[in-house]
Structures are given as structure tokens and as C-alpha cells.
Amino acid sequence: MPAEPYAFGPGLFVAASPDLTDSRDAFAYLVEADGELALIDAGAGPGYARMIGHIRTLGFDPGRIRYVVATHGHIDHVGGLAALVRDHHPKVVAHELDAPAIETGDSNFTAASWYHLTMTPVAVDLPVAGERTELPLGADTLTCIHAPGHTPGSMVVVLDRAGRRYLFGQDIHGPFHPSFRSNLSDWRLSMNRLIQLEADVLAEGHYGVIEGSSRVADFIKGFLRKFGNTGTCRT
């Protein structure tokens, strides 16, 4: 893993990860379009300053971040939201089913207690209702798609760019736990819908960037096989 932030597509960058920022961080991805920025997730919080430094190293002003999309309400993805909003004022986007945990700092649902961290509550500016919503970014569109299972309000983000489909599919692998209100039946349906998207690149929350449509499909199918024959939640 590089020690610096890096590009994995035109205007697409890894801004945070366990190796780049803090061991508790999930991957956070930066999208640039016509001078506007969007951040997909924001890390756990302790690595926030490093993440902002990486965005500056890439040549971008964090004040240009129009949206920060919270793919779900777990602290390794949303713990950096409060500082980001305080300093740079992006619009926070999250599905309405996970938004209450983000807005109240629920230590159980956000898994803050697992990480021995405190979740600072932050308002969700753009709660996503229903199956999908589109976010304009420059001349492009980020499509947020509801993909419940890991949590009730888990989302993925799809971007079509330069002839390739990029799928920001955080925590496809789980885990599943009653504290998160995980639902494996919903998750299986979600994963099969993601396979049908035929993404060329998967930017995952803990496994990083996976390239090639067949490799992306095989990655998702591997977890479907792992959890395909049980109806119980597992950590």
C-alpha cells in the first residue's frame, strides 16, 4: 500500500485508509468533477487531519467538498464527519434509516464502543429516502443506491466515467450483528443487485480497490457463498 494518497481512476483518489491515515479508518474515496469534490465516507476521526492533508497533497482545496456521503452509520466511516463539517461545511448525505444514529451519536449502532471511540453527533443535511437518489457533481452524477443488509441504511455509490463503471460499495463483506440491525436476507438481495450493476471497479471499505468486472463479481459472489446458507447474524 502506498504511503501517499493515490489515484485509481480519472479524478478518483484514495484519501484515507488504515495505512494512510489511522488503523481504525475504513477507506475514504475522493471524487473530483469539474472542480467540485465529493468524499465517500470520512474515516473514524483520529486520522482526520491526515486525510485533509492528503486531499491538499493531491492538489485540492477541502473547502471544495460539496458532499460527504456516509455509506452507512459505522464510526470507521463517519467518525470524521463532525470535524469535516466544522472546518469545511460539506453537505452530509446518508440514508434516512442510518441517519438517526449519526445524528445522535449512538455508540452501539455506530460501533463506536467497539473502537473505543466517541461518535460526535452530526446533522444529516440530505437524508436519502427510498431506493436511489442522484447527486450532481460538476457535469457528472453520483447515484446513491440503497443496499440494506449490513445496516438498514447501507448505501452504495455508482459513478460512470470514461467508459467504466465505478462502484463505491463499502462493507460488502459485513460484518453482521444485532446491534447494527443487520439483516442477511436483505443483504443477499442487495448483493445480487450489485452484481447486476456489472461494475468495472469496486472501491470497497476495507479491501480497497478491486479492478476488473469479473474480479468484482467474484468478490461479491465469494461473500454470498460464505453467508448464503445461514439466517443468523454473525460478527
C-alpha positions as a Markdown table, in Angstrom:
| # | Residue | x | y | z |
|---|---|---|---|---|
| 1 | Met | 0.0 | 0.0 | 0.0 |
| 2 | Pro | 1.5 | 3.4 | -0.9 |
| 3 | Ala | 2.3 | 5.8 | 1.9 |
| 4 | Glu | 0.7 | 8.6 | 0.0 |
| 5 | Pro | -2.9 | 9.1 | -1.4 |
| 6 | Tyr | -3.2 | 7.7 | -4.9 |
| 7 | Ala | -5.4 | 7.8 | -7.9 |
| 8 | Phe | -7.3 | 4.7 | -9.2 |
| 9 | Gly | -9.2 | 6.4 | -12.0 |
| 10 | Pro | -9.6 | 9.8 | -13.6 |
| 11 | Gly | -10.4 | 12.2 | -10.8 |
| 12 | Leu | -10.7 | 9.3 | -8.3 |
| 13 | Phe | -8.5 | 9.0 | -5.3 |
| 14 | Val | -7.9 | 7.1 | -2.1 |
| 15 | Ala | -7.8 | 9.8 | 0.6 |
| 16 | Ala | -7.9 | 7.6 | 3.8 |
| 17 | Ser | -7.2 | 4.0 | 4.7 |
| 18 | Pro | -5.7 | 2.1 | 7.6 |
| 19 | Asp | -2.3 | 2.5 | 6.1 |
| 20 | Leu | -2.6 | 6.1 | 5.0 |
| 21 | Thr | -4.3 | 7.8 | 8.0 |
| 22 | Asp | -5.3 | 5.6 | 11.0 |
| 23 | Ser | -5.6 | 1.9 | 11.7 |
| 24 | Arg | -9.2 | 2.4 | 12.6 |
| 25 | Asp | -10.2 | 4.1 | 9.3 |
| 26 | Ala | -12.1 | 2.5 | 6.6 |
| 27 | Phe | -11.2 | 3.6 | 3.1 |
| 28 | Ala | -12.4 | 7.0 | 2.2 |
| 29 | Tyr | -12.6 | 7.9 | -1.5 |
| 30 | Leu | -12.4 | 11.4 | -3.1 |
| 31 | Val | -14.2 | 12.2 | -6.3 |
| 32 | Glu | -13.4 | 15.3 | -8.4 |
| 33 | Ala | -15.6 | 16.6 | -11.2 |
| 34 | Asp | -15.1 | 20.0 | -12.8 |
| 35 | Gly | -13.5 | 21.5 | -9.7 |
| 36 | Glu | -16.2 | 20.1 | -7.4 |
| 37 | Leu | -15.3 | 17.4 | -4.9 |
| 38 | Ala | -17.2 | 14.6 | -3.1 |
| 39 | Leu | -15.9 | 12.4 | -0.3 |
| 40 | Ile | -17.2 | 8.9 | 0.1 |
| 41 | Asp | -17.0 | 8.3 | 3.9 |
| 42 | Ala | -14.8 | 10.2 | 6.3 |
| 43 | Gly | -12.8 | 7.8 | 8.4 |
| 44 | Ala | -13.1 | 7.1 | 12.2 |
| 45 | Gly | -12.0 | 10.6 | 13.3 |
| 46 | Pro | -8.4 | 10.3 | 14.7 |
| 47 | Gly | -7.0 | 10.2 | 11.2 |
| 48 | Tyr | -9.0 | 13.3 | 10.1 |
| 49 | Ala | -6.1 | 15.7 | 9.9 |
| 50 | Arg | -4.0 | 13.3 | 7.8 |
| 51 | Met | -7.0 | 12.8 | 5.5 |
| 52 | Ile | -7.3 | 16.5 | 5.0 |
| 53 | Gly | -3.6 | 16.7 | 4.4 |
| 54 | His | -3.8 | 14.1 | 1.8 |
| 55 | Ile | -6.5 | 15.9 | 0.0 |
| 56 | Arg | -4.3 | 19.0 | -0.1 |
| 57 | Thr | -1.3 | 16.9 | -1.2 |
| 58 | Leu | -3.5 | 15.8 | -4.2 |
| 59 | Gly | -3.8 | 19.5 | -5.1 |
| 60 | Phe | -7.4 | 20.0 | -3.9 |
| 61 | Asp | -8.9 | 22.5 | -1.5 |
| 62 | Pro | -11.1 | 20.6 | 1.1 |
| 63 | Gly | -13.4 | 23.6 | 1.1 |
| 64 | Arg | -14.5 | 22.5 | -2.4 |
| 65 | Ile | -16.0 | 19.3 | -1.0 |
| 66 | Arg | -19.7 | 19.7 | -1.9 |
| 67 | Tyr | -20.9 | 16.4 | -0.4 |
| 68 | Val | -19.6 | 13.8 | 2.0 |
| 69 | Val | -21.6 | 10.6 | 1.5 |
| 70 | Ala | -21.9 | 8.4 | 4.6 |
| 71 | Thr | -22.4 | 4.9 | 3.1 |
| 72 | His | -23.6 | 3.7 | 6.5 |
| 73 | Gly | -23.6 | 4.7 | 10.1 |
| 74 | His | -20.5 | 3.0 | 11.5 |
| 75 | Ile | -17.8 | 5.1 | 13.1 |
| 76 | Asp | -14.9 | 3.9 | 11.0 |
| 77 | His | -16.8 | 5.6 | 8.1 |
| 78 | Val | -18.5 | 8.5 | 9.8 |
| 79 | Gly | -16.3 | 9.4 | 12.8 |
| 80 | Gly | -14.6 | 12.2 | 10.8 |
| 81 | Leu | -17.9 | 13.9 | 9.8 |
| 82 | Ala | -18.2 | 16.4 | 12.6 |
| 83 | Ala | -14.7 | 17.8 | 12.1 |
| 84 | Leu | -15.2 | 17.9 | 8.3 |
| 85 | Val | -18.4 | 19.8 | 8.7 |
| 86 | Arg | -16.9 | 22.1 | 11.3 |
| 87 | Asp | -13.9 | 23.0 | 9.1 |
| 88 | His | -15.2 | 22.8 | 5.5 |
| 89 | His | -19.0 | 22.7 | 5.5 |
| 90 | Pro | -19.9 | 20.0 | 3.0 |
| 91 | Lys | -23.4 | 18.6 | 2.8 |
| 92 | Val | -23.7 | 15.3 | 4.7 |
| 93 | Val | -25.6 | 12.7 | 2.8 |
| 94 | Ala | -26.9 | 9.5 | 4.5 |
| 95 | His | -29.8 | 7.1 | 4.1 |
| 96 | Glu | -32.7 | 8.1 | 6.4 |
| 97 | Leu | -32.6 | 4.7 | 8.1 |
| 98 | Asp | -29.0 | 5.2 | 9.4 |
| 99 | Ala | -29.3 | 9.0 | 9.8 |
| 100 | Pro | -30.7 | 8.8 | 13.4 |
| 101 | Ala | -27.6 | 7.0 | 14.7 |
| 102 | Ile | -25.3 | 9.6 | 13.0 |
| 103 | Glu | -27.3 | 12.5 | 14.4 |
| 104 | Thr | -27.5 | 11.1 | 18.0 |
| 105 | Gly | -24.0 | 9.5 | 18.2 |
| 106 | Asp | -25.5 | 6.1 | 19.1 |
| 107 | Ser | -22.4 | 4.3 | 20.5 |
| 108 | Asn | -23.9 | 0.8 | 19.8 |
| 109 | Phe | -25.3 | 1.2 | 16.3 |
| 110 | Thr | -22.2 | 3.2 | 15.2 |
| 111 | Ala | -19.9 | 0.6 | 16.7 |
| 112 | Ala | -18.1 | 3.4 | 18.5 |
| 113 | Ser | -17.8 | 1.2 | 21.6 |
| 114 | Trp | -16.1 | -1.5 | 19.5 |
| 115 | Tyr | -13.4 | 1.0 | 18.5 |
| 116 | His | -13.2 | 2.7 | 21.9 |
| 117 | Leu | -14.1 | 6.0 | 20.3 |
| 118 | Thr | -16.8 | 8.5 | 20.8 |
| 119 | Met | -19.1 | 9.3 | 18.0 |
| 120 | Thr | -19.7 | 13.1 | 17.8 |
| 121 | Pro | -23.3 | 13.7 | 16.6 |
| 122 | Val | -23.6 | 15.5 | 13.2 |
| 123 | Ala | -26.7 | 16.6 | 11.3 |
| 124 | Val | -27.5 | 14.8 | 8.1 |
| 125 | Asp | -28.3 | 17.6 | 5.5 |
| 126 | Leu | -29.5 | 15.3 | 2.7 |
| 127 | Pro | -31.3 | 12.2 | 4.0 |
| 128 | Val | -31.8 | 9.7 | 1.3 |
| 129 | Ala | -35.3 | 8.2 | 1.2 |
| 130 | Gly | -36.2 | 5.2 | -0.9 |
| 131 | Glu | -34.1 | 3.2 | -3.3 |
| 132 | Arg | -31.9 | 5.8 | -5.0 |
| 133 | Thr | -31.0 | 9.4 | -5.3 |
| 134 | Glu | -28.8 | 11.3 | -7.7 |
| 135 | Leu | -26.2 | 13.9 | -6.6 |
| 136 | Pro | -25.0 | 16.3 | -9.3 |
| 137 | Leu | -21.2 | 16.9 | -9.2 |
| 138 | Gly | -19.8 | 19.1 | -11.9 |
| 139 | Ala | -21.0 | 17.5 | -15.2 |
| 140 | Asp | -21.2 | 14.1 | -13.5 |
| 141 | Thr | -23.8 | 12.3 | -11.4 |
| 142 | Leu | -23.2 | 10.3 | -8.3 |
| 143 | Thr | -26.0 | 7.7 | -7.9 |
| 144 | Cys | -26.7 | 6.6 | -4.3 |
| 145 | Ile | -28.4 | 3.2 | -4.2 |
| 146 | His | -29.9 | 1.7 | -1.1 |
| 147 | Ala | -28.2 | -1.6 | -0.3 |
| 148 | Pro | -29.5 | -2.7 | 3.1 |
| 149 | Gly | -28.2 | -5.7 | 5.0 |
| 150 | His | -25.0 | -4.7 | 6.8 |
| 151 | Thr | -27.2 | -1.9 | 8.3 |
| 152 | Pro | -30.7 | -0.9 | 7.4 |
| 153 | Gly | -29.5 | 2.3 | 5.7 |
| 154 | Ser | -26.4 | 1.0 | 3.9 |
| 155 | Met | -25.9 | 2.6 | 0.5 |
| 156 | Val | -23.5 | 2.2 | -2.4 |
| 157 | Val | -22.5 | 5.0 | -4.8 |
| 158 | Val | -22.2 | 4.4 | -8.6 |
| 159 | Leu | -20.3 | 6.7 | -11.0 |
| 160 | Asp | -19.9 | 6.1 | -14.7 |
| 161 | Arg | -16.8 | 7.8 | -16.0 |
| 162 | Ala | -14.6 | 7.4 | -19.1 |
| 163 | Gly | -16.3 | 4.2 | -20.2 |
| 164 | Arg | -16.0 | 2.5 | -16.8 |
| 165 | Arg | -18.5 | 1.9 | -14.0 |
| 166 | Tyr | -17.1 | 2.6 | -10.5 |
| 167 | Leu | -19.0 | 1.1 | -7.6 |
| 168 | Phe | -18.2 | 2.5 | -4.1 |
| 169 | Gly | -19.5 | -0.5 | -2.2 |
| 170 | Gln | -18.4 | -0.1 | 1.4 |
| 171 | Asp | -18.5 | -3.1 | 3.7 |
| 172 | Ile | -19.9 | -5.6 | 1.2 |
| 173 | His | -18.2 | -8.2 | 3.4 |
| 174 | Gly | -20.2 | -7.3 | 6.5 |
| 175 | Pro | -19.9 | -7.9 | 9.4 |
| 176 | Phe | -23.4 | -8.6 | 10.6 |
| 177 | His | -24.6 | -8.1 | 14.2 |
| 178 | Pro | -27.9 | -7.5 | 16.0 |
| 179 | Ser | -26.5 | -4.1 | 17.3 |
| 180 | Phe | -26.4 | -2.9 | 13.7 |
| 181 | Arg | -29.9 | -4.3 | 12.9 |
| 182 | Ser | -28.2 | -6.4 | 10.2 |
| 183 | Asn | -30.5 | -8.5 | 8.0 |
| 184 | Leu | -28.8 | -11.2 | 5.9 |
| 185 | Ser | -31.9 | -11.7 | 3.7 |
| 186 | Asp | -31.8 | -8.1 | 2.8 |
| 187 | Trp | -28.0 | -8.2 | 2.3 |
| 188 | Arg | -28.3 | -11.2 | -0.1 |
| 189 | Leu | -30.8 | -9.3 | -2.2 |
| 190 | Ser | -28.6 | -6.2 | -2.2 |
| 191 | Met | -25.5 | -8.1 | -3.2 |
| 192 | Asn | -27.3 | -9.7 | -6.2 |
| 193 | Arg | -28.4 | -6.3 | -7.3 |
| 194 | Leu | -24.9 | -5.0 | -7.1 |
| 195 | Ile | -23.7 | -7.9 | -9.3 |
| 196 | Gln | -26.2 | -6.9 | -11.8 |
| 197 | Leu | -24.7 | -3.4 | -12.0 |
| 198 | Glu | -21.7 | -5.0 | -13.8 |
| 199 | Ala | -19.2 | -2.6 | -12.2 |
| 200 | Asp | -15.7 | -2.4 | -13.7 |
| 201 | Val | -14.1 | -1.2 | -10.5 |
| 202 | Leu | -15.1 | -1.8 | -6.8 |
| 203 | Ala | -13.9 | 0.6 | -4.2 |
| 204 | Glu | -14.6 | -1.3 | -1.0 |
| 205 | Gly | -14.5 | -0.1 | 2.6 |
| 206 | His | -11.9 | -2.5 | 3.9 |
| 207 | Tyr | -10.5 | -4.3 | 0.9 |
| 208 | Gly | -9.6 | -1.3 | -1.1 |
| 209 | Val | -9.8 | -1.1 | -4.9 |
| 210 | Ile | -10.7 | -4.2 | -6.9 |
| 211 | Glu | -10.4 | -3.8 | -10.7 |
| 212 | Gly | -12.0 | -5.9 | -13.5 |
| 213 | Ser | -15.6 | -6.7 | -13.8 |
| 214 | Ser | -15.1 | -10.4 | -13.4 |
| 215 | Arg | -13.0 | -9.9 | -10.2 |
| 216 | Val | -15.6 | -7.5 | -8.8 |
| 217 | Ala | -18.4 | -10.1 | -9.4 |
| 218 | Asp | -16.3 | -12.9 | -8.0 |
| 219 | Phe | -15.5 | -10.8 | -4.9 |
| 220 | Ile | -19.2 | -10.3 | -4.2 |
| 221 | Lys | -20.1 | -13.9 | -5.0 |
| 222 | Gly | -17.5 | -15.1 | -2.6 |
| 223 | Phe | -19.2 | -13.4 | 0.3 |
| 224 | Leu | -22.6 | -14.6 | -0.9 |
| 225 | Arg | -21.3 | -18.1 | -0.7 |
| 226 | Lys | -19.8 | -17.5 | 2.7 |
| 227 | Phe | -23.1 | -16.2 | 4.1 |
| 228 | Gly | -25.5 | -17.9 | 1.7 |
| 229 | Asn | -26.7 | -20.7 | 3.9 |
| 230 | Thr | -27.4 | -19.1 | 7.2 |
| 231 | Gly | -30.1 | -16.9 | 8.5 |
| 232 | Thr | -28.3 | -15.7 | 11.6 |
| 233 | Cys | -26.3 | -12.5 | 12.1 |
| 234 | Arg | -22.5 | -13.0 | 12.6 |
| 235 | Thr | -19.7 | -10.8 | 13.6 |
